[in-house]
Every structure is written in structure tokens, then in C-alpha cells.
Amino acid sequence: MNQESIQILNQLNEQHEAANEQLKIVEQQITEIDTFDNELIVLKNQKDGEIIAPLGKSVFAKMKLRENEKFFVEVGAGIFVRKDIDETISVAKEQKEKLESFREQLTQEVAFITAQLEEIIKKHRNS
């Protein structure tokens, strides 16, 4: 295998590893949103329930939720808006849909890079 082919293989391998790492992060974020969404649904069905809310690293506070409680939801660039629980659930679903779309793009990218790697290896074997 010539130097150019080795360099291309190395570059493709790095791209493949980076895309796979991004894919793992996106999968984790989707799982976190699913958990968050499920917790919101539980909260929605509880009237005047109590929650344990994180205040910082390993610090939590017991809080009482009132009916029709509004949440502060970050909409980007450190800007927060108040949303009720249904609106917050909707935001979570939108975020999940965007992540799922990005996951699909990453999956296609990984498949494309894999095909390129296989093609180069196949050409080398046939040489």
C-alpha cells in the first residue's frame, strides 16, 4: 500500500472515530431528553407534588410544585422564557426530533466513511 493510500486511510479512520463519538453523545442526549420527558409527564399528573431539584453539583433542594407551575426554559444564548408543563414537554419533543435528525445524518456519515474505507482496503487487496 502506498503512502498516499495510508494517509487517506488514516484520515478516514479519524473521521470515522469522530463521527462515532458524536453519535454516542447524541444517543446520550436523546436518552436524557426521554428521561426528562417522562419526568415531566409524571409531574403533570401530580397535583401539588414535591420534587428534588438540583441546585448545583451534588446539591439538591426539596421543592413543592403548585398546580399550573411555569418553568424557566432556556431558548438559547442564555435567554429563558416561562413555559407551562405542556409547553415544556413540547420543547423537549422538538429537541428530541432535532437530535434524532442529527443522529440520522451521523449514521449516514459513518456508513459512507465505512464504505470508503472498505473500498480502499478492497483495492489494496486486489493490487
N, CA, C and O atoms as CSV, one atom per row, in Angstrom:
chain,resi,resn,atom,element,x,y,z
A,1,MET,N,N,0.867,-1.175,0.000
A,1,MET,CA,C,0.000,0.000,0.000
A,1,MET,C,C,0.911,1.234,0.000
A,1,MET,O,O,1.851,1.324,0.790
A,2,ASN,N,N,0.621,2.170,-0.888
A,2,ASN,CA,C,1.467,3.354,-0.989
A,2,ASN,C,C,1.157,4.364,0.121
A,2,ASN,O,O,0.149,4.260,0.821
A,3,GLN,N,N,2.055,5.341,0.257
A,3,GLN,CA,C,1.962,6.343,1.329
A,3,GLN,C,C,0.657,7.140,1.242
A,3,GLN,O,O,0.045,7.442,2.267
A,4,GLU,N,N,0.238,7.475,0.040
A,4,GLU,CA,C,-0.995,8.254,-0.146
A,4,GLU,C,C,-2.208,7.468,0.351
A,4,GLU,O,O,-3.078,8.032,1.014
A,5,SER,N,N,-2.274,6.187,0.042
A,5,SER,CA,C,-3.389,5.352,0.493
A,5,SER,C,C,-3.403,5.229,2.010
A,5,SER,O,O,-4.467,5.245,2.630
A,6,ILE,N,N,-2.231,5.106,2.601
A,6,ILE,CA,C,-2.139,5.011,4.066
A,6,ILE,C,C,-2.621,6.309,4.704
A,6,ILE,O,O,-3.337,6.286,5.705
A,7,GLN,N,N,-2.229,7.437,4.125
A,7,GLN,CA,C,-2.651,8.731,4.645
A,7,GLN,C,C,-4.176,8.881,4.534
A,7,GLN,O,O,-4.821,9.356,5.469
A,8,ILE,N,N,-4.735,8.486,3.422
A,8,ILE,CA,C,-6.195,8.561,3.237
A,8,ILE,C,C,-6.891,7.657,4.243
A,8,ILE,O,O,-7.890,8.049,4.846
A,9,LEU,N,N,-6.370,6.450,4.426
A,9,LEU,CA,C,-6.957,5.527,5.416
A,9,LEU,C,C,-6.927,6.128,6.813
A,9,LEU,O,O,-7.908,6.039,7.551
A,10,ASN,N,N,-5.809,6.737,7.176
A,10,ASN,CA,C,-5.695,7.355,8.498
A,10,ASN,C,C,-6.703,8.489,8.674
A,10,ASN,O,O,-7.342,8.599,9.720
A,11,GLN,N,N,-6.844,9.330,7.648
A,11,GLN,CA,C,-7.802,10.438,7.707
A,11,GLN,C,C,-9.239,9.912,7.831
A,11,GLN,O,O,-10.027,10.403,8.639
A,12,LEU,N,N,-9.555,8.916,7.022
A,12,LEU,CA,C,-10.904,8.346,7.073
A,12,LEU,C,C,-11.164,7.687,8.424
A,12,LEU,O,O,-12.261,7.789,8.973
A,13,ASN,N,N,-10.158,7.019,8.946
A,13,ASN,CA,C,-10.312,6.381,10.244
A,13,ASN,C,C,-10.560,7.417,11.342
A,13,ASN,O,O,-11.396,7.202,12.219
A,14,GLU,N,N,-9.840,8.536,11.299
A,14,GLU,CA,C,-10.056,9.617,12.270
A,14,GLU,C,C,-11.469,10.186,12.137
A,14,GLU,O,O,-12.139,10.431,13.141
A,15,GLN,N,N,-11.919,10.395,10.905
A,15,GLN,CA,C,-13.276,10.903,10.669
A,15,GLN,C,C,-14.306,9.905,11.205
A,15,GLN,O,O,-15.302,10.294,11.816
A,16,HIS,N,N,-14.055,8.626,10.971
A,16,HIS,CA,C,-14.962,7.566,11.422
A,16,HIS,C,C,-15.061,7.571,12.949
A,16,HIS,O,O,-16.160,7.501,13.500
A,17,GLU,N,N,-13.923,7.655,13.627
A,17,GLU,CA,C,-13.918,7.680,15.087
A,17,GLU,C,C,-14.619,8.919,15.627
A,17,GLU,O,O,-15.372,8.831,16.596
A,18,ALA,N,N,-14.376,10.078,15.007
A,18,ALA,CA,C,-15.009,11.321,15.450
A,18,ALA,C,C,-16.526,11.256,15.267
A,18,ALA,O,O,-17.277,11.660,16.154
A,19,ALA,N,N,-16.969,10.755,14.135
A,19,ALA,CA,C,-18.415,10.646,13.879
A,19,ALA,C,C,-19.059,9.662,14.846
A,19,ALA,O,O,-20.164,9.905,15.330
A,20,ASN,N,N,-18.382,8.554,15.133
A,20,ASN,CA,C,-18.913,7.587,16.097
A,20,ASN,C,C,-18.992,8.188,17.492
A,20,ASN,O,O,-19.941,7.923,18.230
A,21,GLU,N,N,-18.012,8.989,17.857
A,21,GLU,CA,C,-18.029,9.645,19.177
A,21,GLU,C,C,-19.193,10.629,19.256
A,21,GLU,O,O,-19.896,10.686,20.266
A,22,GLN,N,N,-19.396,11.404,18.187
A,22,GLN,CA,C,-20.535,12.326,18.141
A,22,GLN,C,C,-21.843,11.555,18.242
A,22,GLN,O,O,-22.775,11.989,18.919
A,23,LEU,N,N,-21.910,10.424,17.575
A,23,LEU,CA,C,-23.108,9.591,17.591
A,23,LEU,C,C,-23.418,9.123,19.008
A,23,LEU,O,O,-24.580,9.118,19.414
A,24,LYS,N,N,-22.403,8.732,19.760
A,24,LYS,CA,C,-22.595,8.311,21.148
A,24,LYS,C,C,-23.138,9.460,21.996
A,24,LYS,O,O,-24.025,9.265,22.827
A,25,ILE,N,N,-22.597,10.659,21.777
A,25,ILE,CA,C,-23.049,11.828,22.534
A,25,ILE,C,C,-24.507,12.139,22.213
A,25,ILE,O,O,-25.297,12.422,23.113
A,26,VAL,N,N,-24.862,12.087,20.936
A,26,VAL,CA,C,-26.248,12.355,20.524
A,26,VAL,C,C,-27.186,11.309,21.118
A,26,VAL,O,O,-28.272,11.647,21.591
A,27,GLU,N,N,-26.777,10.048,21.097
A,27,GLU,CA,C,-27.598,8.977,21.698
A,27,GLU,C,C,-27.823,9.248,23.180
A,27,GLU,O,O,-28.928,9.061,23.688
A,28,GLN,N,N,-26.776,9.689,23.874
A,28,GLN,CA,C,-26.891,10.000,25.299
A,28,GLN,C,C,-27.859,11.168,25.515
A,28,GLN,O,O,-28.672,11.139,26.438
A,29,GLN,N,N,-27.769,12.184,24.672
A,29,GLN,CA,C,-28.659,13.328,24.792
A,29,GLN,C,C,-30.114,12.934,24.532
A,29,GLN,O,O,-31.019,13.432,25.202
A,30,ILE,N,N,-30.343,12.052,23.574
A,30,ILE,CA,C,-31.700,11.578,23.294
A,30,ILE,C,C,-32.238,10.825,24.507
A,30,ILE,O,O,-33.395,11.002,24.889
A,31,THR,N,N,-31.402,9.986,25.112
A,31,THR,CA,C,-31.814,9.243,26.309
A,31,THR,C,C,-32.154,10.207,27.443
A,31,THR,O,O,-33.143,10.013,28.148
A,32,GLU,N,N,-31.332,11.249,27.620
A,32,GLU,CA,C,-31.594,12.236,28.670
A,32,GLU,C,C,-32.907,12.973,28.421
A,32,GLU,O,O,-33.663,13.218,29.361
A,33,ILE,N,N,-33.187,13.325,27.177
A,33,ILE,CA,C,-34.445,14.008,26.863
A,33,ILE,C,C,-35.629,13.071,27.106
A,33,ILE,O,O,-36.664,13.502,27.613
A,34,ASP,N,N,-35.481,11.792,26.747
A,34,ASP,CA,C,-36.549,10.821,27.021
A,34,ASP,C,C,-36.847,10.753,28.515
A,34,ASP,O,O,-38.008,10.754,28.927
A,35,THR,N,N,-35.790,10.693,29.322
A,35,THR,CA,C,-35.957,10.649,30.780
A,35,THR,C,C,-36.637,11.922,31.270
A,35,THR,O,O,-37.570,11.872,32.072
A,36,PHE,N,N,-36.161,13.057,30.780
A,36,PHE,CA,C,-36.737,14.347,31.158
A,36,PHE,C,C,-38.216,14.415,30.777
A,36,PHE,O,O,-39.048,14.859,31.569
A,37,ASP,N,N,-38.536,13.974,29.566
A,37,ASP,CA,C,-39.918,13.988,29.089
A,37,ASP,C,C,-40.805,13.117,29.982
A,37,ASP,O,O,-41.912,13.513,30.346
A,38,ASN,N,N,-40.311,11.937,30.327
A,38,ASN,CA,C,-41.075,11.049,31.213
A,38,ASN,C,C,-41.289,11.682,32.585
A,38,ASN,O,O,-42.367,11.564,33.167
A,39,GLU,N,N,-40.259,12.352,33.099
A,39,GLU,CA,C,-40.391,13.019,34.395
A,39,GLU,C,C,-41.408,14.157,34.328
A,39,GLU,O,O,-42.171,14.367,35.271
A,40,LEU,N,N,-41.417,14.886,33.221
A,40,LEU,CA,C,-42.403,15.962,33.056
A,40,LEU,C,C,-43.820,15.404,33.043
A,40,LEU,O,O,-44.733,15.994,33.622
A,41,ILE,N,N,-43.999,14.270,32.382
A,41,ILE,CA,C,-45.333,13.656,32.326
A,41,ILE,C,C,-45.776,13.228,33.723
A,41,ILE,O,O,-46.940,13.398,34.085
A,42,VAL,N,N,-44.854,12.676,34.507
A,42,VAL,CA,C,-45.175,12.303,35.897
A,42,VAL,C,C,-45.563,13.553,36.677
A,42,VAL,O,O,-46.548,13.546,37.415
A,43,LEU,N,N,-44.787,14.628,36.516
A,43,LEU,CA,C,-45.104,15.883,37.209
A,43,LEU,C,C,-46.465,16.428,36.798
A,43,LEU,O,O,-47.220,16.941,37.625
A,44,LYS,N,N,-46.765,16.310,35.509
A,44,LYS,CA,C,-48.042,16.819,35.001
A,44,LYS,C,C,-49.212,16.104,35.673
A,44,LYS,O,O,-50.251,16.709,35.936
A,45,ASN,N,N,-49.035,14.823,35.947
A,45,ASN,CA,C,-50.108,14.042,36.550
A,45,ASN,C,C,-50.158,14.173,38.068
A,45,ASN,O,O,-51.118,13.721,38.692
A,46,GLN,N,N,-49.146,14.780,38.670
A,46,GLN,CA,C,-49.147,15.016,40.105
A,46,GLN,C,C,-49.666,16.422,40.366
A,46,GLN,O,O,-49.205,17.383,39.749
A,47,LYS,N,N,-50.589,16.538,41.247
A,47,LYS,CA,C,-51.069,17.863,41.640
A,47,LYS,C,C,-50.438,18.198,42.980
A,47,LYS,O,O,-50.507,17.411,43.924
A,48,ASP,N,N,-49.819,19.376,43.057
A,48,ASP,CA,C,-49.142,19.825,44.274
A,48,ASP,C,C,-48.128,18.802,44.773
A,48,ASP,O,O,-48.053,18.523,45.969
A,49,GLY,N,N,-47.353,18.250,43.851
A,49,GLY,CA,C,-46.345,17.263,44.219
A,49,GLY,C,C,-45.047,17.907,44.668
A,49,GLY,O,O,-44.835,19.107,44.495
A,50,GLU,N,N,-44.189,17.091,45.244
A,50,GLU,CA,C,-42.872,17.550,45.658
A,50,GLU,C,C,-41.825,16.945,44.725
A,50,GLU,O,O,-41.963,15.820,44.244
A,51,ILE,N,N,-40.788,17.720,44.492
A,51,ILE,CA,C,-39.679,17.231,43.689
A,51,ILE,C,C,-38.373,17.539,44.408
A,51,ILE,O,O,-38.318,18.377,45.308
A,52,ILE,N,N,-37.323,16.839,43.987
A,52,ILE,CA,C,-35.976,17.154,44.425
A,52,ILE,C,C,-35.307,17.820,43.231
A,52,ILE,O,O,-35.106,17.186,42.195
A,53,ALA,N,N,-34.963,19.086,43.372
A,53,ALA,CA,C,-34.403,19.853,42.258
A,53,ALA,C,C,-32.911,20.083,42.469
A,53,ALA,O,O,-32.477,20.447,43.561
A,54,PRO,N,N,-32.123,19.864,41.400
A,54,PRO,CA,C,-30.680,20.112,41.534
A,54,PRO,C,C,-30.379,21.607,41.576
A,54,PRO,O,O,-30.906,22.381,40.777
A,55,LEU,N,N,-29.524,22.002,42.520
A,55,LEU,CA,C,-29.102,23.397,42.621
A,55,LEU,C,C,-27.681,23.598,42.108
A,55,LEU,O,O,-27.294,24.705,41.731
A,56,GLY,N,N,-26.929,22.539,42.100
A,56,GLY,CA,C,-25.539,22.579,41.655
A,56,GLY,C,C,-24.979,21.178,41.777
A,56,GLY,O,O,-25.720,20.217,41.979
A,57,LYS,N,N,-23.692,21.068,41.655
A,57,LYS,CA,C,-23.054,19.761,41.707
A,57,LYS,C,C,-23.315,19.096,43.052
A,57,LYS,O,O,-22.848,19.559,44.092
A,58,SER,N,N,-24.064,18.010,43.013
A,58,SER,CA,C,-24.377,17.182,44.188
A,58,SER,C,C,-25.142,17.928,45.276
A,58,SER,O,O,-25.100,17.529,46.440
A,59,VAL,N,N,-25.843,19.006,44.916
A,59,VAL,CA,C,-26.656,19.755,45.876
A,59,VAL,C,C,-28.075,19.814,45.340
A,59,VAL,O,O,-28.314,20.247,44.213
A,60,PHE,N,N,-29.032,19.362,46.187
A,60,PHE,CA,C,-30.432,19.304,45.777
A,60,PHE,C,C,-31.304,19.967,46.837
A,60,PHE,O,O,-30.925,20.060,48.004
A,61,ALA,N,N,-32.479,20.427,46.409
A,61,ALA,CA,C,-33.435,21.022,47.333
A,61,ALA,C,C,-34.802,20.387,47.113
A,61,ALA,O,O,-35.203,20.121,45.980
A,62,LYS,N,N,-35.504,20.149,48.205
A,62,LYS,CA,C,-36.865,19.638,48.124
A,62,LYS,C,C,-37.764,20.836,47.823
A,62,LYS,O,O,-37.711,21.855,48.513
A,63,MET,N,N,-38.587,20.699,46.788
A,63,MET,CA,C,-39.446,21.808,46.384
A,63,MET,C,C,-40.867,21.311,46.168
A,63,MET,O,O,-41.094,20.167,45.774
A,64,LYS,N,N,-41.796,22.182,46.428
A,64,LYS,CA,C,-43.202,21.856,46.240
A,64,LYS,C,C,-43.687,22.557,44.971
A,64,LYS,O,O,-43.516,23.766,44.809
A,65,LEU,N,N,-44.287,21.785,44.084
A,65,LEU,CA,C,-44.826,22.349,42.847
A,65,LEU,C,C,-46.290,22.700,43.035
A,65,LEU,O,O,-47.063,21.957,43.640
A,66,ARG,N,N,-46.640,23.843,42.503
A,66,ARG,CA,C,-48.050,24.244,42.534
A,66,ARG,C,C,-48.700,23.861,41.213
A,66,ARG,O,O,-48.028,23.673,40.198
A,67,GLU,N,N,-50.006,23.754,41.251
A,67,GLU,CA,C,-50.733,23.480,40.011
A,67,GLU,C,C,-50.490,24.643,39.049
A,67,GLU,O,O,-50.430,25.800,39.463
A,68,ASN,N,N,-50.353,24.326,37.780
A,68,ASN,CA,C,-50.098,25.307,36.722
A,68,ASN,C,C,-48.770,26.034,36.901
A,68,ASN,O,O,-48.619,27.181,36.478
A,69,GLU,N,N,-47.816,25.365,37.526
A,69,GLU,CA,C,-46.476,25.930,37.714
A,69,GLU,C,C,-45.834,26.169,36.350
A,69,GLU,O,O,-45.977,25.357,35.437
A,70,LYS,N,N,-45.130,27.283,36.220
A,70,LYS,CA,C,-44.400,27.563,34.986
A,70,LYS,C,C,-42.915,27.338,35.247
A,70,LYS,O,O,-42.409,27.575,36.344
A,71,PHE,N,N,-42.234,26.872,34.200
A,71,PHE,CA,C,-40.819,26.572,34.281
A,71,PHE,C,C,-40.037,27.609,33.487
A,71,PHE,O,O,-40.558,28.203,32.543
A,72,PHE,N,N,-38.794,27.819,33.873
A,72,PHE,CA,C,-37.899,28.665,33.099
A,72,PHE,C,C,-37.181,27.759,32.104
A,72,PHE,O,O,-36.440,26.857,32.495
A,73,VAL,N,N,-37.407,28.007,30.813
A,73,VAL,CA,C,-36.845,27.166,29.761
A,73,VAL,C,C,-35.877,28.010,28.943
A,73,VAL,O,O,-36.238,29.067,28.426
A,74,GLU,N,N,-34.627,27.523,28.833
A,74,GLU,CA,C,-33.639,28.247,28.037
A,74,GLU,C,C,-33.962,28.050,26.561
A,74,GLU,O,O,-34.154,26.929,26.089
A,75,VAL,N,N,-34.017,29.167,25.848
A,75,VAL,CA,C,-34.322,29.110,24.422
A,75,VAL,C,C,-33.100,29.433,23.572
A,75,VAL,O,O,-33.197,29.552,22.351
A,76,GLY,N,N,-31.960,29.572,24.221
A,76,GLY,CA,C,-30.707,29.822,23.513
A,76,GLY,C,C,-30.046,31.094,23.976
A,76,GLY,O,O,-30.709,32.031,24.421
A,77,ALA,N,N,-28.730,31.121,23.869
A,77,ALA,CA,C,-27.921,32.294,24.209
A,77,ALA,C,C,-28.188,32.791,25.633
A,77,ALA,O,O,-28.113,33.992,25.895
A,78,GLY,N,N,-28.497,31.879,26.544
A,78,GLY,CA,C,-28.731,32.259,27.933
A,78,GLY,C,C,-30.043,32.986,28.167
A,78,GLY,O,O,-30.226,33.611,29.212
A,79,ILE,N,N,-30.953,32.912,27.215
A,79,ILE,CA,C,-32.255,33.572,27.341
A,79,ILE,C,C,-33.278,32.540,27.799
A,79,ILE,O,O,-33.383,31.457,27.225
A,80,PHE,N,N,-34.038,32.892,28.851
A,80,PHE,CA,C,-35.041,31.999,29.413
A,80,PHE,C,C,-36.425,32.593,29.243
A,80,PHE,O,O,-36.619,33.805,29.344
A,81,VAL,N,N,-37.385,31.711,28.982
A,81,VAL,CA,C,-38.790,32.122,28.934
A,81,VAL,C,C,-39.576,31.198,29.859
A,81,VAL,O,O,-39.173,30.064,30.116
A,82,ARG,N,N,-40.682,31.692,30.342
A,82,ARG,CA,C,-41.522,30.869,31.225
A,82,ARG,C,C,-42.507,30.088,30.367
A,82,ARG,O,O,-43.172,30.630,29.484
A,83,LYS,N,N,-42.573,28.792,30.660
A,83,LYS,CA,C,-43.485,27.918,29.914
A,83,LYS,C,C,-44.178,26.992,30.898
A,83,LYS,O,O,-43.599,26.559,31.894
A,84,ASP,N,N,-45.450,26.698,30.584
A,84,ASP,CA,C,-46.152,25.726,31.423
A,84,ASP,C,C,-45.671,24.326,31.073
A,84,ASP,O,O,-44.851,24.153,30.171
A,85,ILE,N,N,-46.171,23.345,31.774
A,85,ILE,CA,C,-45.649,21.987,31.613
A,85,ILE,C,C,-45.892,21.427,30.204
A,85,ILE,O,O,-45.032,20.737,29.656
A,86,ASP,N,N,-47.055,21.721,29.621
A,86,ASP,CA,C,-47.326,21.231,28.256
A,86,ASP,C,C,-46.378,21.875,27.242
A,86,ASP,O,O,-45.886,21.207,26.333
A,87,GLU,N,N,-46.129,23.165,27.403
A,87,GLU,CA,C,-45.192,23.847,26.501
A,87,GLU,C,C,-43.774,23.306,26.688
A,87,GLU,O,O,-43.025,23.169,25.721
A,88,THR,N,N,-43.412,23.002,27.931
A,88,THR,CA,C,-42.091,22.449,28.217
A,88,THR,C,C,-41.945,21.064,27.607
A,88,THR,O,O,-40.893,20.738,27.058
A,89,ILE,N,N,-42.978,20.254,27.697
A,89,ILE,CA,C,-42.977,18.929,27.062
A,89,ILE,C,C,-42.811,19.085,25.552
A,89,ILE,O,O,-42.084,18.315,24.923
A,90,SER,N,N,-43.477,20.069,24.974
A,90,SER,CA,C,-43.371,20.326,23.535
A,90,SER,C,C,-41.945,20.716,23.151
A,90,SER,O,O,-41.434,20.269,22.124
A,91,VAL,N,N,-41.304,21.547,23.969
A,91,VAL,CA,C,-39.918,21.942,23.708
A,91,VAL,C,C,-39.016,20.711,23.732
A,91,VAL,O,O,-38.147,20.558,22.873
A,92,ALA,N,N,-39.220,19.838,24.712
A,92,ALA,CA,C,-38.416,18.608,24.821
A,92,ALA,C,C,-38.608,17.734,23.586
A,92,ALA,O,O,-37.644,17.170,23.067
A,93,LYS,N,N,-39.837,17.620,23.118
A,93,LYS,CA,C,-40.104,16.810,21.924
A,93,LYS,C,C,-39.423,17.406,20.689
A,93,LYS,O,O,-38.879,16.672,19.864
A,94,GLU,N,N,-39.453,18.731,20.562
A,94,GLU,CA,C,-38.782,19.388,19.432
A,94,GLU,C,C,-37.275,19.139,19.480
A,94,GLU,O,O,-36.655,18.852,18.457
A,95,GLN,N,N,-36.696,19.248,20.665
A,95,GLN,CA,C,-35.263,18.997,20.818
A,95,GLN,C,C,-34.930,17.558,20.448
A,95,GLN,O,O,-33.920,17.296,19.795
A,96,LYS,N,N,-35.777,16.633,20.867
A,96,LYS,CA,C,-35.548,15.223,20.562
A,96,LYS,C,C,-35.616,14.984,19.055
A,96,LYS,O,O,-34.795,14.247,18.509
A,97,GLU,N,N,-36.583,15.598,18.383
A,97,GLU,CA,C,-36.710,15.442,16.937
A,97,GLU,C,C,-35.467,15.964,16.216
A,97,GLU,O,O,-35.000,15.342,15.261
A,98,LYS,N,N,-34.929,17.099,16.663
A,98,LYS,CA,C,-33.720,17.651,16.053
A,98,LYS,C,C,-32.542,16.710,16.272
A,98,LYS,O,O,-31.753,16.470,15.359
A,99,LEU,N,N,-32.427,16.179,17.491
A,99,LEU,CA,C,-31.340,15.246,17.779
A,99,LEU,C,C,-31.470,13.962,16.972
A,99,LEU,O,O,-30.471,13.418,16.500
A,100,GLU,N,N,-32.695,13.477,16.812
A,100,GLU,CA,C,-32.901,12.262,16.015
A,100,GLU,C,C,-32.535,12.494,14.553
A,100,GLU,O,O,-31.994,11.604,13.896
A,101,SER,N,N,-32.828,13.688,14.047
A,101,SER,CA,C,-32.447,14.033,12.676
A,101,SER,C,C,-30.924,14.083,12.551
A,101,SER,O,O,-30.361,13.585,11.577
A,102,PHE,N,N,-30.261,14.685,13.537
A,102,PHE,CA,C,-28.807,14.753,13.532
A,102,PHE,C,C,-28.200,13.360,13.663
A,102,PHE,O,O,-27.180,13.059,13.043
A,103,ARG,N,N,-28.833,12.514,14.474
A,103,ARG,CA,C,-28.362,11.129,14.618
A,103,ARG,C,C,-28.419,10.417,13.272
A,103,ARG,O,O,-27.502,9.672,12.924
A,104,GLU,N,N,-29.478,10.639,12.521
A,104,GLU,CA,C,-29.614,10.008,11.199
A,104,GLU,C,C,-28.514,10.490,10.259
A,104,GLU,O,O,-27.939,9.693,9.517
A,105,GLN,N,N,-28.219,11.787,10.285
A,105,GLN,CA,C,-27.136,12.323,9.452
A,105,GLN,C,C,-25.802,11.688,9.837
A,105,GLN,O,O,-25.018,11.304,8.968
A,106,LEU,N,N,-25.548,11.579,11.141
A,106,LEU,CA,C,-24.299,10.978,11.594
A,106,LEU,C,C,-24.211,9.507,11.205
A,106,LEU,O,O,-23.146,9.023,10.822
A,107,THR,N,N,-25.321,8.806,11.303
A,107,THR,CA,C,-25.352,7.392,10.931
A,107,THR,C,C,-25.016,7.230,9.455
A,107,THR,O,O,-24.263,6.331,9.080
A,108,GLN,N,N,-25.572,8.099,8.619
A,108,GLN,CA,C,-25.272,8.063,7.189
A,108,GLN,C,C,-23.810,8.408,6.923
A,108,GLN,O,O,-23.171,7.808,6.058
A,109,GLU,N,N,-23.282,9.380,7.674
A,109,GLU,CA,C,-21.874,9.755,7.513
A,109,GLU,C,C,-20.958,8.589,7.883
A,109,GLU,O,O,-19.990,8.309,7.174
A,110,VAL,N,N,-21.260,7.912,8.986
A,110,VAL,CA,C,-20.465,6.754,9.406
A,110,VAL,C,C,-20.521,5.662,8.340
A,110,VAL,O,O,-19.500,5.056,8.016
A,111,ALA,N,N,-21.707,5.413,7.799
A,111,ALA,CA,C,-21.853,4.387,6.760
A,111,ALA,C,C,-21.056,4.759,5.509
A,111,ALA,O,O,-20.428,3.897,4.894
A,112,PHE,N,N,-21.080,6.034,5.133
A,112,PHE,CA,C,-20.343,6.497,3.956
A,112,PHE,C,C,-18.837,6.328,4.159
A,112,PHE,O,O,-18.135,5.835,3.276
A,113,ILE,N,N,-18.351,6.740,5.328
A,113,ILE,CA,C,-16.920,6.612,5.619
A,113,ILE,C,C,-16.520,5.138,5.658
A,113,ILE,O,O,-15.461,4.768,5.151
A,114,THR,N,N,-17.356,4.304,6.251
A,114,THR,CA,C,-17.086,2.870,6.301
A,114,THR,C,C,-16.967,2.297,4.887
A,114,THR,O,O,-16.070,1.501,4.608
A,115,ALA,N,N,-17.870,2.702,4.008
A,115,ALA,CA,C,-17.828,2.232,2.615
A,115,ALA,C,C,-16.536,2.678,1.926
A,115,ALA,O,O,-15.939,1.916,1.167
A,116,GLN,N,N,-16.109,3.910,2.193
A,116,GLN,CA,C,-14.866,4.399,1.608
A,116,GLN,C,C,-13.674,3.584,2.118
A,116,GLN,O,O,-12.800,3.196,1.342
A,117,LEU,N,N,-13.649,3.332,3.412
A,117,LEU,CA,C,-12.569,2.528,3.992
A,117,LEU,C,C,-12.534,1.132,3.371
A,117,LEU,O,O,-11.472,0.628,3.005
A,118,GLU,N,N,-13.695,0.525,3.262
A,118,GLU,CA,C,-13.769,-0.819,2.686
A,118,GLU,C,C,-13.310,-0.828,1.228
A,118,GLU,O,O,-12.650,-1.769,0.788
A,119,GLU,N,N,-13.657,0.215,0.487
A,119,GLU,CA,C,-13.270,0.303,-0.923
A,119,GLU,C,C,-11.757,0.406,-1.062
A,119,GLU,O,O,-11.168,-0.247,-1.922
A,120,ILE,N,N,-11.131,1.215,-0.230
A,120,ILE,CA,C,-9.675,1.357,-0.292
A,120,ILE,C,C,-8.996,0.054,0.074
A,120,ILE,O,O,-8.029,-0.346,-0.575
A,121,ILE,N,N,-9.485,-0.607,1.097
A,121,ILE,CA,C,-8.908,-1.893,1.513
A,121,ILE,C,C,-9.096,-2.932,0.419
A,121,ILE,O,O,-8.192,-3.721,0.144
A,122,LYS,N,N,-10.262,-2.932,-0.202
A,122,LYS,CA,C,-10.548,-3.895,-1.276
A,122,LYS,C,C,-9.614,-3.667,-2.463
A,122,LYS,O,O,-9.100,-4.622,-3.044
A,123,LYS,N,N,-9.395,-2.396,-2.822
A,123,LYS,CA,C,-8.488,-2.089,-3.921
A,123,LYS,C,C,-7.072,-2.558,-3.596
A,123,LYS,O,O,-6.366,-3.077,-4.461
A,124,HIS,N,N,-6.671,-2.373,-2.356
A,124,HIS,CA,C,-5.337,-2.780,-1.950
A,124,HIS,C,C,-5.171,-4.299,-2.040
A,124,HIS,O,O,-4.130,-4.790,-2.477
A,125,ARG,N,N,-6.181,-5.024,-1.634
A,125,ARG,CA,C,-6.118,-6.485,-1.679
A,125,ARG,C,C,-6.060,-7.000,-3.113
A,125,ARG,O,O,-5.414,-8.012,-3.387
A,126,ASN,N,N,-6.730,-6.308,-4.022
A,126,ASN,CA,C,-6.764,-6.732,-5.426
A,126,ASN,C,C,-5.519,-6.299,-6.203
A,126,ASN,O,O,-5.328,-6.718,-7.345
A,127,SER,N,N,-4.670,-5.462,-5.592
A,127,SER,CA,C,-3.463,-4.975,-6.288
A,127,SER,C,C,-2.352,-5.991,-6.257
A,127,SER,O,O,-1.272,-5.742,-6.793
